[in-house]
Amino acid sequence: MIYNVVFHPKAEEEFREAVWWYGNQQEGLDLEFVRCIDEAIQKIKREPGLYPIEFENYRKKVVKRFPFKILYEIVDDNIYILAVFHSRRNQEQFRSRNK
């Protein structure tokens, strides 16, 4: 099955802020971060049910090399990304987000 990936607006904002932050830390680190996030999303698309359920129907994928996690839900042929967040943040705050 081919899945469409849809970002919650806040997840997209979090992702962009992280890209900006890494870009200001070291040249090229923002591109490496984007590559790692993309790699994680591609793995989710290939086997969306592989990763553990964190709460309700939301699953968690840990990002390689960076201390980030992706929270997502599978609905039909869509993968809804609820959050792209630093692992030190409390994920409880994401429960109130709507699709």
DOLUM-390855 format. One record per residue: z, y, x of N, C-alpha, C, O in turn; residue number from 1. Coordinates in pm, whole numbers, padded with zeros to 5 digits. Example, Ala and Ser with C-alpha at 12.3 -4.5 7.8 and 13.67 -1.06 7.14 Angstrom:
<r n_z="00780" n_y="-00569" n_x="01319" ca_z="00780" ca_y="-00450" ca_x="01230" c_z="00780" c_y="-00330" c_x="01320" o_z="00846" o_y="-00332" o_x="01424" num="1"/>
<r n_z="00708" n_y="-00225" n_x="01285" ca_z="00714" ca_y="-00106" ca_x="01367" c_z="00787" c_y="00003" c_x="01290" o_z="00804" o_y="00114" o_x="01341" num="2"/>
//
This chain:
<r n_z="00000" n_y="-00118" n_x="00084" ca_z="00000" ca_y="00000" ca_x="00000" c_z="00000" c_y="00125" c_x="00088" o_z="00065" o_y="00129" o_x="00193" num="1"/>
<r n_z="-00072" n_y="00223" n_x="00045" ca_z="-00076" ca_y="00351" ca_x="00116" c_z="00017" c_y="00448" c_x="00042" o_z="00003" o_y="00471" o_x="-00078" num="2"/>
<r n_z="00111" n_y="00503" n_x="00117" ca_z="00211" ca_y="00593" ca_x="00059" c_z="00178" c_y="00738" c_x="00091" o_z="00132" o_y="00771" o_x="00201" num="3"/>
<r n_z="00201" n_y="00824" n_x="-00007" ca_z="00193" ca_y="00969" ca_x="00014" c_z="00332" c_y="01015" c_x="00056" o_z="00433" o_y="00967" o_x="00005" num="4"/>
<r n_z="00337" n_y="01107" n_x="00149" ca_z="00465" ca_y="01163" ca_x="00194" c_z="00478" c_y="01303" c_x="00138" o_z="00391" o_y="01388" o_x="00156" num="5"/>
<r n_z="00591" n_y="01326" n_x="00069" ca_z="00618" ca_y="01455" ca_x="00008" c_z="00753" c_y="01503" c_x="00059" o_z="00853" o_y="01434" o_x="00045" num="6"/>
<r n_z="00755" n_y="01623" n_x="00118" ca_z="00879" ca_y="01682" ca_x="00170" c_z="00945" c_y="01767" c_x="00063" o_z="00878" o_y="01846" o_x="-00004" num="7"/>
<r n_z="01075" n_y="01751" n_x="00047" ca_z="01153" ca_y="01846" ca_x="-00032" c_z="01140" c_y="01979" c_x="00042" o_z="01141" o_y="01980" o_x="00165" num="8"/>
<r n_z="01130" n_y="02091" n_x="-00029" ca_z="01115" ca_y="02221" ca_x="00040" c_z="01224" c_y="02247" c_x="00144" o_z="01196" o_y="02303" o_x="00250" num="9"/>
<r n_z="01347" n_y="02208" n_x="00116" ca_z="01456" ca_y="02227" ca_x="00213" c_z="01437" c_y="02138" c_x="00335" o_z="01469" o_y="02178" o_x="00446" num="10"/>
<r n_z="01385" n_y="02017" n_x="00315" ca_z="01360" ca_y="01927" ca_x="00428" c_z="01252" c_y="01985" c_x="00518" o_z="01261" o_y="01978" o_x="00640" num="11"/>
<r n_z="01150" n_y="02043" n_x="00456" ca_z="01044" ca_y="02106" ca_x="00535" c_z="01099" c_y="02225" c_x="00613" o_z="01061" o_y="02246" o_x="00728" num="12"/>
<r n_z="01186" n_y="02301" n_x="00551" ca_z="01249" ca_y="02415" ca_x="00618" c_z="01336" c_y="02368" c_x="00736" o_z="01332" o_y="02427" o_x="00844" num="13"/>
<r n_z="01414" n_y="02263" n_x="00714" ca_z="01498" ca_y="02208" ca_x="00822" c_z="01413" c_y="02162" c_x="00939" o_z="01446" o_y="02187" o_x="01055" num="14"/>
<r n_z="01304" n_y="02095" n_x="00907" ca_z="01213" ca_y="02046" ca_x="01010" c_z="01156" c_y="02163" c_x="01092" o_z="01156" o_y="02158" o_x="01215" num="15"/>
<r n_z="01109" n_y="02264" n_x="01024" ca_z="01050" ca_y="02381" ca_x="01094" c_z="01155" c_y="02453" c_x="01180" o_z="01124" o_y="02496" o_x="01291" num="16"/>
<r n_z="01276" n_y="02465" n_x="01130" ca_z="01382" ca_y="02529" ca_x="01208" c_z="01413" c_y="02448" c_x="01334" o_z="01434" o_y="02506" o_x="01441" num="17"/>
<r n_z="01414" n_y="02316" n_x="01322" ca_z="01441" ca_y="02231" ca_x="01438" c_z="01327" c_y="02241" c_x="01539" o_z="01352" o_y="02244" o_x="01660" num="18"/>
<r n_z="01204" n_y="02245" n_x="01491" ca_z="01089" ca_y="02261" ca_x="01582" c_z="01103" c_y="02392" c_x="01658" o_z="01083" o_y="02396" o_x="01779" num="19"/>
<r n_z="01136" n_y="02499" n_x="01587" ca_z="01154" ca_y="02630" ca_x="01651" c_z="01265" c_y="02623" c_x="01756" o_z="01248" o_y="02670" o_x="01868" num="20"/>
<r n_z="01379" n_y="02563" n_x="01718" ca_z="01493" ca_y="02556" ca_x="01809" c_z="01457" c_y="02480" c_x="01936" o_z="01485" o_y="02527" o_x="02046" num="21"/>
<r n_z="01396" n_y="02363" n_x="01923" ca_z="01359" ca_y="02284" ca_x="02041" c_z="01254" c_y="02357" c_x="02125" o_z="01255" o_y="02346" o_x="02248" num="22"/>
<r n_z="01165" n_y="02429" n_x="02059" ca_z="01065" ca_y="02506" ca_x="02133" c_z="01127" c_y="02615" c_x="02218" o_z="01070" o_y="02653" o_x="02321" num="23"/>
<r n_z="01242" n_y="02666" n_x="02177" ca_z="01310" ca_y="02769" ca_x="02253" c_z="01403" c_y="02713" c_x="02360" o_z="01456" o_y="02789" o_x="02442" num="24"/>
<r n_z="01423" n_y="02582" n_x="02361" ca_z="01511" ca_y="02520" ca_x="02461" c_z="01436" c_y="02484" c_x="02587" o_z="01486" o_y="02502" o_x="02698" num="25"/>
<r n_z="01315" n_y="02433" n_x="02570" ca_z="01237" ca_y="02386" ca_x="02685" c_z="01090" c_y="02379" c_x="02644" o_z="01058" o_y="02334" o_x="02534" num="26"/>
<r n_z="01004" n_y="02422" n_x="02731" ca_z="00862" ca_y="02420" ca_x="02701" c_z="00816" c_y="02277" c_x="02672" o_z="00841" o_y="02184" o_x="02749" num="27"/>
<r n_z="00748" n_y="02262" n_x="02559" ca_z="00694" ca_y="02133" ca_x="02521" c_z="00790" c_y="02043" c_x="02444" o_z="00749" o_y="01941" o_x="02388" num="28"/>
<r n_z="00917" n_y="02080" n_x="02440" ca_z="01014" ca_y="01995" ca_x="02371" c_z="00990" c_y="01996" c_x="02220" o_z="01017" o_y="01898" o_x="02152" num="29"/>
<r n_z="00941" n_y="02109" n_x="02169" ca_z="00907" ca_y="02115" ca_x="02026" c_z="00796" c_y="02016" c_x="01991" o_z="00801" o_y="01953" o_x="01885" num="30"/>
<r n_z="00697" n_y="02003" n_x="02078" ca_z="00589" ca_y="01908" ca_x="02054" c_z="00638" c_y="01764" c_x="02060" o_z="00592" o_y="01680" o_x="01983" num="31"/>
<r n_z="00730" n_y="01737" n_x="02150" ca_z="00788" ca_y="01604" ca_x="02160" c_z="00870" c_y="01572" c_x="02035" o_z="00867" o_y="01460" o_x="01985" num="32"/>
<r n_z="00944" n_y="01670" n_x="01985" ca_z="01021" ca_y="01652" ca_x="01863" c_z="00928" c_y="01621" c_x="01745" o_z="00953" o_y="01528" o_x="01669" num="33"/>
<r n_z="00821" n_y="01698" n_x="01731" ca_z="00724" ca_y="01675" ca_x="01624" c_z="00665" c_y="01535" c_x="01636" o_z="00649" o_y="01466" o_x="01535" num="34"/>
<r n_z="00633" n_y="01493" n_x="01757" ca_z="00577" ca_y="01359" ca_x="01779" c_z="00676" c_y="01251" c_x="01735" o_z="00637" o_y="01154" o_x="01671" num="35"/>
<r n_z="00802" n_y="01269" n_x="01768" ca_z="00904" ca_y="01169" ca_x="01732" c_z="00927" c_y="01165" c_x="01581" o_z="00946" o_y="01057" o_x="01524" num="36"/>
<r n_z="00926" n_y="01280" n_x="01516" ca_z="00940" ca_y="01285" ca_x="01370" c_z="00819" c_y="01217" c_x="01305" o_z="00834" o_y="01138" o_x="01212" num="37"/>
<r n_z="00701" n_y="01248" n_x="01356" ca_z="00579" ca_y="01186" ca_x="01301" c_z="00582" c_y="01034" c_x="01320" o_z="00546" o_y="00959" o_x="01229" num="38"/>
<r n_z="00626" n_y="00990" n_x="01436" ca_z="00637" ca_y="00846" ca_x="01463" c_z="00734" c_y="00781" c_x="01363" o_z="00706" o_y="00673" o_x="01312" num="39"/>
<r n_z="00845" n_y="00845" n_x="01336" ca_z="00943" ca_y="00792" ca_x="01241" c_z="00883" c_y="00785" c_x="01101" o_z="00903" o_y="00687" o_x="01029" num="40"/>
<r n_z="00810" n_y="00888" n_x="01061" ca_z="00749" ca_y="00889" ca_x="00928" c_z="00642" c_y="00781" c_x="00917" o_z="00630" o_y="00715" o_x="00814" num="41"/>
<r n_z="00565" n_y="00761" n_x="01024" ca_z="00464" ca_y="00654" ca_x="01022" c_z="00529" c_y="00517" c_x="01007" o_z="00477" o_y="00430" o_x="00937" num="42"/>
<r n_z="00642" n_y="00497" n_x="01072" ca_z="00716" ca_y="00370" ca_x="01058" c_z="00768" c_y="00354" c_x="00917" o_z="00765" o_y="00244" o_x="00861" num="43"/>
<r n_z="00817" n_y="00462" n_x="00858" ca_z="00863" ca_y="00458" ca_x="00719" c_z="00746" c_y="00420" c_x="00628" o_z="00761" o_y="00337" o_x="00538" num="44"/>
<r n_z="00630" n_y="00481" n_x="00649" ca_z="00514" ca_y="00453" ca_x="00566" c_z="00469" c_y="00306" c_x="00576" o_z="00426" o_y="00247" o_x="00477" num="45"/>
<r n_z="00480" n_y="00248" n_x="00696" ca_z="00439" ca_y="00108" ca_x="00715" c_z="00534" c_y="00011" c_x="00647" o_z="00490" o_y="-00086" o_x="00585" num="46"/>
<r n_z="00665" n_y="00037" n_x="00658" ca_z="00764" ca_y="-00053" ca_x="00601" c_z="00879" c_y="00028" c_x="00539" o_z="00989" o_y="00032" o_x="00593" num="47"/>
<r n_z="00852" n_y="00093" n_x="00426" ca_z="00953" ca_y="00184" ca_x="00370" c_z="01083" c_y="00115" c_x="00328" o_z="01189" o_y="00178" o_x="00329" num="48"/>
<r n_z="01078" n_y="-00011" n_x="00292" ca_z="01199" ca_y="-00080" ca_x="00248" c_z="01282" c_y="-00136" c_x="00361" o_z="01387" o_y="-00195" o_x="00336" num="49"/>
<r n_z="01238" n_y="-00119" n_x="00484" ca_z="01306" ca_y="-00176" ca_x="00600" c_z="01439" c_y="-00107" c_x="00632" o_z="01533" o_y="-00172" o_x="00679" num="50"/>
<r n_z="01447" n_y="00020" n_x="00607" ca_z="01562" ca_y="00097" ca_x="00651" c_z="01673" c_y="00096" c_x="00546" o_z="01646" o_y="00084" o_x="00427" num="51"/>
<r n_z="01798" n_y="00108" n_x="00591" ca_z="01912" ca_y="00089" ca_x="00500" c_z="01927" c_y="00200" c_x="00396" o_z="01894" o_y="00316" o_x="00420" num="52"/>
<r n_z="01977" n_y="00159" n_x="00280" ca_z="02009" ca_y="00256" ca_x="00176" c_z="02137" c_y="00327" c_x="00216" o_z="02237" o_y="00264" o_x="00251" num="53"/>
<r n_z="02132" n_y="00458" n_x="00211" ca_z="02246" ca_y="00541" ca_x="00249" c_z="02329" c_y="00577" c_x="00127" o_z="02452" o_y="00568" o_x="00130" num="54"/>
<r n_z="02264" n_y="00618" n_x="00019" ca_z="02328" ca_y="00645" ca_x="-00109" c_z="02221" c_y="00644" c_x="-00216" o_z="02104" o_y="00673" o_x="-00190" num="55"/>
<r n_z="02263" n_y="00610" n_x="-00339" ca_z="02172" ca_y="00598" ca_x="-00452" c_z="02049" c_y="00519" c_x="-00408" o_z="02063" o_y="00405" o_x="-00364" num="56"/>
<r n_z="01930" n_y="00577" n_x="-00420" ca_z="01807" ca_y="00508" ca_x="-00375" c_z="01754" c_y="00564" c_x="-00244" o_z="01642" o_y="00532" o_x="-00204" num="57"/>
<r n_z="01833" n_y="00646" n_x="-00177" ca_z="01787" ca_y="00711" ca_x="-00055" c_z="01816" c_y="00626" c_x="00069" o_z="01927" o_y="00576" o_x="00088" num="58"/>
<r n_z="01714" n_y="00613" n_x="00150" ca_z="01723" ca_y="00535" ca_x="00273" c_z="01729" c_y="00629" c_x="00392" o_z="01694" o_y="00747" o_x="00381" num="59"/>
<r n_z="01773" n_y="00575" n_x="00505" ca_z="01790" ca_y="00657" ca_x="00626" c_z="01712" c_y="00595" c_x="00741" o_z="01721" o_y="00475" o_x="00767" num="60"/>
<r n_z="01634" n_y="00679" n_x="00810" ca_z="01565" ca_y="00638" ca_x="00932" c_z="01614" c_y="00728" c_x="01045" o_z="01604" o_y="00851" o_x="01037" num="61"/>
<r n_z="01667" n_y="00667" n_x="01149" ca_z="01712" ca_y="00742" ca_x="01267" c_z="01590" c_y="00770" c_x="01354" o_z="01506" o_y="00683" o_x="01375" num="62"/>
<r n_z="01581" n_y="00893" n_x="01403" ca_z="01467" ca_y="00935" ca_x="01484" c_z="01493" c_y="00900" c_x="01630" o_z="01602" o_y="00922" o_x="01683" num="63"/>
<r n_z="01391" n_y="00845" n_x="01694" ca_z="01399" ca_y="00808" ca_x="01835" c_z="01411" c_y="00935" c_x="01921" o_z="01344" o_y="01035" o_x="01897" num="64"/>
<r n_z="01497" n_y="00928" n_x="02021" ca_z="01516" ca_y="01029" ca_x="02125" c_z="01593" c_y="01154" c_x="02083" o_z="01660" o_y="01216" o_x="02166" num="65"/>
<r n_z="01586" n_y="01191" n_x="01957" ca_z="01653" ca_y="01312" ca_x="01910" c_z="01763" c_y="01274" c_x="01811" o_z="01750" o_y="01174" o_x="01740" num="66"/>
<r n_z="01870" n_y="01352" n_x="01806" ca_z="01982" ca_y="01318" ca_x="01717" c_z="01956" c_y="01359" c_x="01572" o_z="02034" o_y="01433" o_x="01512" num="67"/>
<r n_z="01846" n_y="01312" n_x="01518" ca_z="01806" ca_y="01347" ca_x="01382" c_z="01788" c_y="01222" c_x="01298" o_z="01762" o_y="01113" o_x="01348" num="68"/>
<r n_z="01803" n_y="01243" n_x="01166" ca_z="01783" ca_y="01137" ca_x="01069" c_z="01690" c_y="01190" c_x="00960" o_z="01683" o_y="01310" o_x="00935" num="69"/>
<r n_z="01621" n_y="01098" n_x="00897" ca_z="01535" ca_y="01131" ca_x="00784" c_z="01589" c_y="01054" c_x="00663" o_z="01601" o_y="00932" o_x="00667" num="70"/>
<r n_z="01622" n_y="01126" n_x="00557" ca_z="01663" ca_y="01064" ca_x="00431" c_z="01543" c_y="01067" c_x="00338" o_z="01479" o_y="01171" o_x="00322" num="71"/>
<r n_z="01511" n_y="00953" n_x="00277" ca_z="01394" ca_y="00946" ca_x="00192" c_z="01415" c_y="00849" c_x="00077" o_z="01505" o_y="00764" o_x="00080" num="72"/>
<r n_z="01329" n_y="00864" n_x="-00023" ca_z="01331" ca_y="00775" ca_x="-00139" c_z="01189" c_y="00728" c_x="-00165" o_z="01093" o_y="00804" o_x="-00149" num="73"/>
<r n_z="01176" n_y="00603" n_x="-00205" ca_z="01046" ca_y="00546" ca_x="-00239" c_z="01034" c_y="00548" c_x="-00392" o_z="01117" o_y="00492" o_x="-00462" num="74"/>
<r n_z="00929" n_y="00613" n_x="-00442" ca_z="00903" ca_y="00615" ca_x="-00585" c_z="00754" c_y="00588" c_x="-00603" o_z="00669" o_y="00670" o_x="-00570" num="75"/>
<r n_z="00725" n_y="00469" n_x="-00657" ca_z="00587" ca_y="00425" ca_x="-00675" c_z="00515" c_y="00428" c_x="-00540" o_z="00555" o_y="00358" o_x="-00447" num="76"/>
<r n_z="00410" n_y="00508" n_x="-00530" ca_z="00335" ca_y="00515" ca_x="-00403" c_z="00368" c_y="00643" c_x="-00325" o_z="00288" o_y="00689" o_x="-00243" num="77"/>
<r n_z="00485" n_y="00698" n_x="-00351" ca_z="00528" ca_y="00820" ca_x="-00282" c_z="00656" c_y="00796" c_x="-00202" o_z="00744" o_y="00720" o_x="-00243" num="78"/>
<r n_z="00663" n_y="00861" n_x="-00090" ca_z="00785" ca_y="00866" ca_x="-00011" c_z="00831" c_y="01012" c_x="-00015" o_z="00766" o_y="01101" o_x="00040" num="79"/>
<r n_z="00944" n_y="01034" n_x="-00082" ca_z="01000" ca_y="01168" ca_x="-00092" c_z="01103" c_y="01187" c_x="00017" o_z="01205" o_y="01118" o_x="00021" num="80"/>
<r n_z="01075" n_y="01281" n_x="00106" ca_z="01170" ca_y="01310" ca_x="00214" c_z="01267" c_y="01415" c_x="00164" o_z="01230" o_y="01530" o_x="00139" num="81"/>
<r n_z="01391" n_y="01374" n_x="00151" ca_z="01497" ca_y="01460" ca_x="00100" c_z="01551" c_y="01552" c_x="00209" o_z="01584" o_y="01668" o_x="00182" num="82"/>
<r n_z="01561" n_y="01500" n_x="00333" ca_z="01620" ca_y="01579" ca_x="00441" c_z="01572" c_y="01529" c_x="00577" o_z="01547" o_y="01410" o_x="00597" num="83"/>
<r n_z="01560" n_y="01624" n_x="00669" ca_z="01539" ca_y="01597" ca_x="00811" c_z="01653" c_y="01673" c_x="00877" o_z="01649" o_y="01796" o_x="00887" num="84"/>
<r n_z="01756" n_y="01599" n_x="00923" ca_z="01877" ca_y="01670" ca_x="00962" c_z="01940" c_y="01613" c_x="01089" o_z="01922" o_y="01497" o_x="01125" num="85"/>
<r n_z="02013" n_y="01701" n_x="01155" ca_z="02087" ca_y="01663" ca_x="01276" c_z="02196" c_y="01566" c_x="01236" o_z="02262" o_y="01584" o_x="01133" num="86"/>
<r n_z="02215" n_y="01464" n_x="01314" ca_z="02309" ca_y="01356" ca_x="01279" c_z="02455" c_y="01401" c_x="01271" o_z="02538" o_y="01329" o_x="01217" num="87"/>
<r n_z="02486" n_y="01516" n_x="01325" ca_z="02625" ca_y="01566" ca_x="01315" c_z="02653" c_y="01636" c_x="01183" o_z="02768" o_y="01665" o_x="01150" num="88"/>
<r n_z="02547" n_y="01664" n_x="01107" ca_z="02568" ca_y="01728" ca_x="00977" c_z="02615" c_y="01626" c_x="00876" o_z="02581" o_y="01508" o_x="00885" num="89"/>
<r n_z="02691" n_y="01670" n_x="00780" ca_z="02741" ca_y="01584" ca_x="00673" c_z="02630" c_y="01564" c_x="00571" o_z="02584" o_y="01659" o_x="00508" num="90"/>
<r n_z="02587" n_y="01440" n_x="00554" ca_z="02477" ca_y="01412" ca_x="00463" c_z="02515" c_y="01424" c_x="00316" o_z="02428" o_y="01421" o_x="00229" num="91"/>
<r n_z="02643" n_y="01437" n_x="00287" ca_z="02687" ca_y="01453" ca_x="00149" c_z="02624" c_y="01577" c_x="00083" o_z="02604" o_y="01579" o_x="-00038" num="92"/>
<r n_z="02594" n_y="01678" n_x="00163" ca_z="02537" ca_y="01800" ca_x="00108" c_z="02398" c_y="01781" c_x="00051" o_z="02350" o_y="01865" o_x="-00025" num="93"/>
<r n_z="02331" n_y="01671" n_x="00086" ca_z="02195" ca_y="01647" ca_x="00041" c_z="02188" c_y="01579" c_x="-00095" o_z="02082" o_y="01574" o_x="-00157" num="94"/>
<r n_z="02300" n_y="01528" n_x="-00142" ca_z="02303" ca_y="01457" ca_x="-00271" c_z="02262" c_y="01545" c_x="-00387" o_z="02210" o_y="01495" o_x="-00487" num="95"/>
<r n_z="02284" n_y="01674" n_x="-00376" ca_z="02255" ca_y="01763" ca_x="-00488" c_z="02110" c_y="01813" c_x="-00490" o_z="02071" o_y="01884" o_x="-00583" num="96"/>
<r n_z="02032" n_y="01779" n_x="-00391" ca_z="01892" ca_y="01824" ca_x="-00389" c_z="01809" c_y="01750" c_x="-00493" o_z="01826" o_y="01630" o_x="-00515" num="97"/>
<r n_z="01720" n_y="01823" n_x="-00554" ca_z="01628" ca_y="01764" ca_x="-00651" c_z="01494" c_y="01739" c_x="-00583" o_z="01464" o_y="01799" o_x="-00480" num="98"/>
<r n_z="01416" n_y="01653" n_x="-00641" ca_z="01281" ca_y="01628" ca_x="-00588" c_z="01190" c_y="01743" c_x="-00621" o_z="01073" o_y="01740" o_x="-00584" num="99"/>
//
